[in-house]
Amino acid sequence: MLRAKVLSLQFVVVVGFVVFAIVLGVAITGVPARSSSITWERDYGKAMERAQAEKKLIIADMFTDWCALCKQMDAETFADPKLSQNMSDKYVWLKLNTETEEEGKRLQKEFAILTYPTILVLDGQGEEQDRIDRFLAAAQFMERVRSFVDSPDSLASLRKAVQEQPNSVSARYALAEKLLNQNNYAKAALEFKKVIQLDPENGKGKTDLSQYNVALCLASEEKFVEAIVQLDLLETRFPRSDAVADAAVLRGQIYRCCNKLDEAQAVLREYVNKYPTHGHIQEVENLLAVMEAETDSK
């Protein structure tokens, strides 16, 4: 009993001292306690107004109701006290459902959001600086967002490089490749076409690759006829390019998507015979086996 009373007394003394220290610290410094949680805007227009007025970037969480990892981001990453303390007042936070909210649907289409979770970092004009397209824990998330400011590989930096050197083939190609990796096929195709215009003779070694990537972008948008035209151009203009082998694989895939199974099998068999050590050989052989099994079952 005596020991219990002593412990209780010590607890009261310690708590009293801590409270006194906190009050004293606030009184001396005059610094208010920082926000410990994120306040989300749910209106795109208001988020833009705040970003412009406060000169801040926007962190836009683009989510769906069915996305389990989006919910995990909410529960673990965005709820992390360190993240809130370090980031909540430095950005404008926006949350939009890409399937049920009109602005969410518009941004999903504009920024070609195909995977979830996707978190966009936008400036006050709605221009994408870069994105996070997978689950990240709080520490990783903070580091990744900070890196967008000065990373040479961020979308903002690549776009700036093109603005400063509009006739640079390497700058254009790097931007196009970034957009392609983000599944933004329409914008990527435009940049690849500019590379072709800047260097029609392939002096920098990027034009043949750009020709292939234009076809890939078109095929990814299911513009199959236009994609085949681009593949024909590649094979005609740069018959010795390494990209021709990849073009054969893409052509076979397009024919299969168009239900031209005989043409698809012919192209892919020719690829196997012509490029037996190429990087896609196993993939193509597997695809041929599947197609032959489908044909036999009919």
C-alpha positions, -999 to 999 in steps of 0.1 A, spaced: 0 0 0 28 24 9 46 17 -24 14 23 -44 10 57 -27 46 66 -35 42 57 -72 10 76 -75 26 107 -59 56 104 -83 32 102 -113 13 133 -102 46 152 -98 59 140 -132 27 149 -150 26 183 -133 61 190 -143 55 180 -180 24 202 -182 43 231 -166 71 227 -191 48 226 -221 30 257 -209 62 275 -201 77 265 -235 47 279 -254 47 311 -233 84 316 -239 85 309 -276 51 322 -285 49 294 -311 14 277 -315 12 239 -316 14 227 -352 -14 209 -369 -13 172 -363 -36 161 -391 -42 167 -428 -72 188 -439 -84 176 -473 -100 198 -499 -128 180 -518 -132 208 -544 -107 211 -572 -114 248 -578 -109 257 -542 -77 237 -541 -64 257 -572 -73 290 -556 -56 282 -524 -25 269 -542 -22 302 -561 -29 324 -531 -6 305 -507 20 297 -534 19 260 -526 19 228 -545 -11 205 -544 -10 169 -533 -40 153 -550 -50 118 -538 -69 102 -567 -87 72 -553 -116 48 -559 -139 31 -535 -126 -4 -543 -89 4 -540 -76 -14 -509 -42 3 -510 -58 37 -512 -75 29 -479 -42 17 -465 -26 50 -475 -53 68 -456 -49 46 -425 -11 44 -424 6 70 -446 -15 101 -444 -24 94 -407 13 92 -397 20 120 -371 55 128 -385 41 132 -420 13 154 -408 37 175 -387 62 180 -415 39 183 -445 3 192 -436 8 230 -438 33 230 -467 9 217 -493 -27 220 -504 -42 186 -500 -69 175 -524 -88 142 -524 -110 131 -554 -128 99 -563 -120 92 -600 -152 72 -605 -179 91 -587 -169 128 -587 -169 148 -619 -136 166 -613 -121 132 -604 -133 117 -637 -119 146 -656 -84 144 -640 -84 106 -644 -88 111 -681 -65 142 -684 -36 125 -665 -42 90 -677 -46 75 -643 -48 37 -648 -34 24 -615 -42 30 -579 -32 45 -556 -21 75 -576 -11 107 -559 -5 137 -582 17 166 -573 3 197 -591 12 234 -593 -12 262 -590 -21 260 -627 -29 223 -625 3 213 -642 16 179 -630 50 180 -613 52 143 -609 32 114 -593 34 85 -569 16 55 -584 20 29 -557 16 25 -519 44 41 -499 49 43 -462 51 77 -446 89 81 -446 91 70 -482 62 92 -492 78 123 -477 112 116 -493 96 110 -527 76 142 -527 106 162 -516 126 148 -544 102 161 -570 114 197 -564 149 193 -578 152 158 -592 163 159 -628 141 129 -635 108 145 -623 82 154 -648 85 191 -639 123 191 -644 120 172 -677 93 197 -689 115 226 -679 145 212 -698 123 210 -729 112 246 -724 148 257 -721 160 236 -750 130 231 -773 152 217 -801 171 192 -779 164 156 -791 176 141 -758 154 164 -737 123 157 -758 129 120 -758 134 119 -720 101 138 -715 83 115 -740 96 84 -722 85 97 -688 50 103 -702 49 68 -717 59 53 -684 30 71 -668 7 56 -694 -1 91 -708 -1 78 -744 -16 108 -761 10 133 -746 38 109 -750 31 103 -787 32 141 -793 66 143 -778 79 113 -797 66 129 -829 86 160 -821 117 140 -818 111 125 -853 106 160 -867 138 173 -850 160 145 -862 145 128 -892 177 111 -902 182 95 -867 215 112 -861 210 110 -823 198 74 -824 163 83 -809 142 87 -841 138 50 -848 129 44 -812 105 73 -813 88 58 -844 83 26 -826 70 43 -794 45 63 -814 31 30 -827 31 16 -792 12 47 -779 -14 44 -807 -18 7 -801 -23 13 -764 -51 37 -772 -66 9 -795 -58 30 -826 -46 -1 -844 -48 10 -880 -27 41 -873 -3 20 -852 3 -3 -882 11 27 -904 37 38 -880 53 3 -878 54 3 -916 72 36 -916 97 23 -891 105 -8 -911 108 12 -943 129 41 -930 151 22 -906 152 -15 -917 184 -22 -897 172 -7 -865 170 -29 -834 135 -15 -829 123 -36 -859 123 -68 -839 101 -51 -812 79 -38 -840 73 -74 -852 61 -84 -817 39 -54 -815 25 -60 -850 16 -96 -840 -1 -84 -808 -21 -58 -828 -32 -85 -853 -43 -107 -824 -63 -78 -808 -80 -73 -842 -88 -110 -843 -65 -115 -874 -52 -147 -859 -35 -161 -891 -17 -129 -897 -6 -127 -860 7 -162 -860 26 -157 -893 43 -125 -880 52 -140 -847 66 -172 -862 87 -151 -885 100 -133 -855 110 -165 -837 129 -177 -868 146 -143 -875 154 -133 -839 160 -165 -819 180 -147 -792 159 -115 -789 147 -104 -755 110 -112 -762 116 -146 -776 101 -165 -746 71 -142 -744 64 -147 -781 68 -185 -779 43 -186 -750 19 -164 -769 21 -186 -800 14 -217 -779 -17 -200 -764 -29 -190 -799 -24 -225 -813 -43 -240 -784 -71 -216 -790 -72 -225 -827 -72 -262 -819 -101 -259 -795 -123 -243 -822 
